[in-house]
Amino acid sequence: FSFGVVPALEAVRLKHWRADEEITNKDIMCKVCHKIQSCRLVIVNISGLNPNVMFEQGLAYGIGKPVIIIKDRDTKTISDLGAIEYLEYSHAKELAEKLTNALKDALRE
């Protein structure tokens, strides 16, 4: 995140937010849902296939947010996501480069 996602967001002058960076007494899923609804676009890292991340991705798609999916090369793509485009990376520098380009494209749309 710090060496792949953040540099890409900074390159296109976008702010980032992660639920675990903001300590409150609110339910974490409520925080995540609120931020997904209010953000410009969503970057979802499906590396490790975390069920919570899959829920967040579905929510973002469901409410029509632009979604950029990223995953490391070691994570197998599950069949339900096989037809969806994603950025695959093997190291942070590669992720930063690919994500910067994808963000530039997304912001032009």
PyRosetta script that sets phi, psi and omega in degrees:
from pyrosetta import init, pose_from_sequence

init()
pose = pose_from_sequence("FSFGVVPALEAVRLKHWRADEEITNKDIMCKVCHKIQSCRLVIVNISGLNPNVMFEQGLAYGIGKPVIIIKDRDTKTISDLGAIEYLEYSHAKELAEKLTNALKDALRE")
pose.set_psi(1, -54.5)
pose.set_omega(1, -175.8)
pose.set_phi(2, -64.4)
pose.set_psi(2, -32.7)
pose.set_omega(2, -175.0)
pose.set_phi(3, -106.2)
pose.set_psi(3, -7.9)
pose.set_omega(3, 179.5)
pose.set_phi(4, -116.9)
pose.set_psi(4, -52.1)
pose.set_omega(4, -176.2)
pose.set_phi(5, -79.9)
pose.set_psi(5, -50.3)
pose.set_omega(5, -176.1)
pose.set_phi(6, -58.7)
pose.set_psi(6, -46.8)
pose.set_omega(6, 178.0)
pose.set_phi(7, -59.8)
pose.set_psi(7, -36.3)
pose.set_omega(7, 178.7)
pose.set_phi(8, -66.2)
pose.set_psi(8, -44.1)
pose.set_omega(8, 178.5)
pose.set_phi(9, -64.0)
pose.set_psi(9, -41.7)
pose.set_omega(9, 178.6)
pose.set_phi(10, -64.3)
pose.set_psi(10, -34.3)
pose.set_omega(10, 180.0)
pose.set_phi(11, -63.0)
pose.set_psi(11, -28.5)
pose.set_omega(11, 179.8)
pose.set_phi(12, -109.6)
pose.set_psi(12, 13.1)
pose.set_omega(12, 175.8)
pose.set_phi(13, 60.9)
pose.set_psi(13, 42.7)
pose.set_omega(13, 174.3)
pose.set_phi(14, -109.9)
pose.set_psi(14, 147.5)
pose.set_omega(14, 176.0)
pose.set_phi(15, -85.7)
pose.set_psi(15, 156.2)
pose.set_omega(15, 176.7)
pose.set_phi(16, -119.4)
pose.set_psi(16, 158.6)
pose.set_omega(16, 178.0)
pose.set_phi(17, -148.0)
pose.set_psi(17, 136.5)
pose.set_omega(17, 172.9)
pose.set_phi(18, -132.4)
pose.set_psi(18, 139.6)
pose.set_omega(18, -177.1)
pose.set_phi(19, -60.3)
pose.set_psi(19, -34.3)
pose.set_omega(19, -177.1)
pose.set_phi(20, -78.4)
pose.set_psi(20, -3.8)
pose.set_omega(20, 176.6)
pose.set_phi(21, -91.8)
pose.set_psi(21, -11.3)
pose.set_omega(21, -176.5)
pose.set_phi(22, -120.5)
pose.set_psi(22, 106.6)
pose.set_omega(22, -178.4)
pose.set_phi(23, -89.0)
pose.set_psi(23, 118.7)
pose.set_omega(23, 177.3)
pose.set_phi(24, -141.1)
pose.set_psi(24, 179.6)
pose.set_omega(24, 175.9)
pose.set_phi(25, -96.8)
pose.set_psi(25, 10.3)
pose.set_omega(25, 178.6)
pose.set_phi(26, -81.1)
pose.set_psi(26, 153.6)
pose.set_omega(26, 173.4)
pose.set_phi(27, -61.2)
pose.set_psi(27, 133.8)
pose.set_omega(27, -175.5)
pose.set_phi(28, -61.3)
pose.set_psi(28, -38.2)
pose.set_omega(28, 179.3)
pose.set_phi(29, -67.8)
pose.set_psi(29, -32.4)
pose.set_omega(29, 175.8)
pose.set_phi(30, -65.6)
pose.set_psi(30, -41.3)
pose.set_omega(30, 177.6)
pose.set_phi(31, -62.4)
pose.set_psi(31, -46.0)
pose.set_omega(31, -178.2)
pose.set_phi(32, -63.4)
pose.set_psi(32, -46.2)
pose.set_omega(32, -179.8)
pose.set_phi(33, -61.1)
pose.set_psi(33, -43.2)
pose.set_omega(33, 179.1)
pose.set_phi(34, -61.7)
pose.set_psi(34, -45.5)
pose.set_omega(34, -178.4)
pose.set_phi(35, -67.6)
pose.set_psi(35, -39.1)
pose.set_omega(35, 177.7)
pose.set_phi(36, -61.3)
pose.set_psi(36, -40.4)
pose.set_omega(36, -179.9)
pose.set_phi(37, -67.4)
pose.set_psi(37, -30.4)
pose.set_omega(37, -174.0)
pose.set_phi(38, -100.6)
pose.set_psi(38, -4.3)
pose.set_omega(38, -176.2)
pose.set_phi(39, -87.8)
pose.set_psi(39, 168.2)
pose.set_omega(39, 179.8)
pose.set_phi(40, -80.9)
pose.set_psi(40, -40.3)
pose.set_omega(40, 176.8)
pose.set_phi(41, -155.5)
pose.set_psi(41, 164.1)
pose.set_omega(41, -175.5)
pose.set_phi(42, -122.3)
pose.set_psi(42, 131.6)
pose.set_omega(42, 172.0)
pose.set_phi(43, -107.1)
pose.set_psi(43, 123.8)
pose.set_omega(43, -177.2)
pose.set_phi(44, -117.1)
pose.set_psi(44, 124.4)
pose.set_omega(44, 176.8)
pose.set_phi(45, -100.9)
pose.set_psi(45, 107.2)
pose.set_omega(45, -177.0)
pose.set_phi(46, -90.7)
pose.set_psi(46, 8.9)
pose.set_omega(46, 176.3)
pose.set_phi(47, -57.7)
pose.set_psi(47, 128.9)
pose.set_omega(47, -178.1)
pose.set_phi(48, 86.0)
pose.set_psi(48, -9.3)
pose.set_omega(48, 176.3)
pose.set_phi(49, 52.2)
pose.set_psi(49, 49.2)
pose.set_omega(49, 177.7)
pose.set_phi(50, -64.5)
pose.set_psi(50, 125.4)
pose.set_omega(50, -179.0)
pose.set_phi(51, -58.4)
pose.set_psi(51, -36.1)
pose.set_omega(51, 178.4)
pose.set_phi(52, -63.5)
pose.set_psi(52, -39.8)
pose.set_omega(52, 179.0)
pose.set_phi(53, -65.4)
pose.set_psi(53, -38.4)
pose.set_omega(53, 177.9)
pose.set_phi(54, -63.5)
pose.set_psi(54, -38.9)
pose.set_omega(54, 175.9)
pose.set_phi(55, -62.2)
pose.set_psi(55, -46.4)
pose.set_omega(55, -179.6)
pose.set_phi(56, -61.9)
pose.set_psi(56, -40.4)
pose.set_omega(56, 177.8)
pose.set_phi(57, -62.5)
pose.set_psi(57, -45.2)
pose.set_omega(57, 178.9)
pose.set_phi(58, -62.2)
pose.set_psi(58, -41.3)
pose.set_omega(58, 177.4)
pose.set_phi(59, -60.7)
pose.set_psi(59, -47.6)
pose.set_omega(59, -179.1)
pose.set_phi(60, -60.2)
pose.set_psi(60, -46.0)
pose.set_omega(60, 176.6)
pose.set_phi(61, -62.4)
pose.set_psi(61, -42.7)
pose.set_omega(61, -176.8)
pose.set_phi(62, -61.6)
pose.set_psi(62, -32.4)
pose.set_omega(62, 179.8)
pose.set_phi(63, -99.1)
pose.set_psi(63, 8.1)
pose.set_omega(63, 172.4)
pose.set_phi(64, 82.5)
pose.set_psi(64, 20.8)
pose.set_omega(64, 177.9)
pose.set_phi(65, -78.9)
pose.set_psi(65, 143.3)
pose.set_omega(65, 171.1)
pose.set_phi(66, -64.1)
pose.set_psi(66, 134.5)
pose.set_omega(66, -177.4)
pose.set_phi(67, -126.4)
pose.set_psi(67, 131.2)
pose.set_omega(67, 171.9)
pose.set_phi(68, -112.7)
pose.set_psi(68, 119.8)
pose.set_omega(68, -179.2)
pose.set_phi(69, -98.6)
pose.set_psi(69, 132.8)
pose.set_omega(69, 175.2)
pose.set_phi(70, -123.3)
pose.set_psi(70, 151.6)
pose.set_omega(70, 176.0)
pose.set_phi(71, -157.5)
pose.set_psi(71, 149.1)
pose.set_omega(71, 176.5)
pose.set_phi(72, -77.1)
pose.set_psi(72, 161.8)
pose.set_omega(72, -177.1)
pose.set_phi(73, -66.3)
pose.set_psi(73, -22.1)
pose.set_omega(73, -177.7)
pose.set_phi(74, -78.4)
pose.set_psi(74, -18.9)
pose.set_omega(74, -178.2)
pose.set_phi(75, -86.9)
pose.set_psi(75, 123.4)
pose.set_omega(75, 176.8)
pose.set_phi(76, -69.6)
pose.set_psi(76, 145.2)
pose.set_omega(76, 175.4)
pose.set_phi(77, -81.8)
pose.set_psi(77, 128.2)
pose.set_omega(77, 178.3)
pose.set_phi(78, -79.1)
pose.set_psi(78, 152.6)
pose.set_omega(78, -172.2)
pose.set_phi(79, -59.7)
pose.set_psi(79, -33.9)
pose.set_omega(79, -179.4)
pose.set_phi(80, -65.9)
pose.set_psi(80, -22.5)
pose.set_omega(80, -179.7)
pose.set_phi(81, -106.6)
pose.set_psi(81, 2.3)
pose.set_omega(81, -175.3)
pose.set_phi(82, -59.0)
pose.set_psi(82, -30.5)
pose.set_omega(82, -177.7)
pose.set_phi(83, -91.4)
pose.set_psi(83, -4.2)
pose.set_omega(83, -178.7)
pose.set_phi(84, -94.4)
pose.set_psi(84, 134.4)
pose.set_omega(84, 179.6)
pose.set_phi(85, -68.9)
pose.set_psi(85, 145.6)
pose.set_omega(85, 177.4)
pose.set_phi(86, -150.8)
pose.set_psi(86, 161.3)
pose.set_omega(86, 175.2)
pose.set_phi(87, -98.2)
pose.set_psi(87, 126.6)
pose.set_omega(87, 178.8)
pose.set_phi(88, -108.7)
pose.set_psi(88, 139.3)
pose.set_omega(88, -177.3)
pose.set_phi(89, -139.3)
pose.set_psi(89, 156.8)
pose.set_omega(89, 175.9)
pose.set_phi(90, -114.6)
pose.set_psi(90, -15.5)
pose.set_omega(90, 177.0)
pose.set_phi(91, -154.1)
pose.set_psi(91, 164.7)
pose.set_omega(91, -172.2)
pose.set_phi(92, -61.0)
pose.set_psi(92, -39.6)
pose.set_omega(92, -179.3)
pose.set_phi(93, -63.6)
pose.set_psi(93, -42.0)
pose.set_omega(93, 177.5)
pose.set_phi(94, -62.8)
pose.set_psi(94, -42.7)
pose.set_omega(94, 177.7)
pose.set_phi(95, -60.6)
pose.set_psi(95, -47.0)
pose.set_omega(95, -179.2)
pose.set_phi(96, -58.3)
pose.set_psi(96, -42.7)
pose.set_omega(96, -179.3)
pose.set_phi(97, -66.6)
pose.set_psi(97, -50.0)
pose.set_omega(97, -178.9)
pose.set_phi(98, -64.3)
pose.set_psi(98, -41.5)
pose.set_omega(98, -178.2)
pose.set_phi(99, -69.2)
pose.set_psi(99, -37.9)
pose.set_omega(99, 176.7)
pose.set_phi(100, -58.3)
pose.set_psi(100, -46.6)
pose.set_omega(100, 179.1)
pose.set_phi(101, -63.7)
pose.set_psi(101, -42.3)
pose.set_omega(101, 179.6)
pose.set_phi(102, -65.0)
pose.set_psi(102, -39.0)
pose.set_omega(102, 178.5)
pose.set_phi(103, -66.0)
pose.set_psi(103, -41.8)
pose.set_omega(103, 177.8)
pose.set_phi(104, -59.0)
pose.set_psi(104, -45.0)
pose.set_omega(104, 178.1)
pose.set_phi(105, -62.4)
pose.set_psi(105, -44.9)
pose.set_omega(105, -178.6)
pose.set_phi(106, -63.8)
pose.set_psi(106, -35.9)
pose.set_omega(106, -179.1)
pose.set_phi(107, -74.8)
pose.set_psi(107, -21.6)
pose.set_omega(107, 176.3)
pose.set_phi(108, -76.2)
pose.set_psi(108, -24.7)
pose.set_omega(108, -175.3)
pose.set_phi(109, -73.9)
pose.dump_pdb("model.pdb")
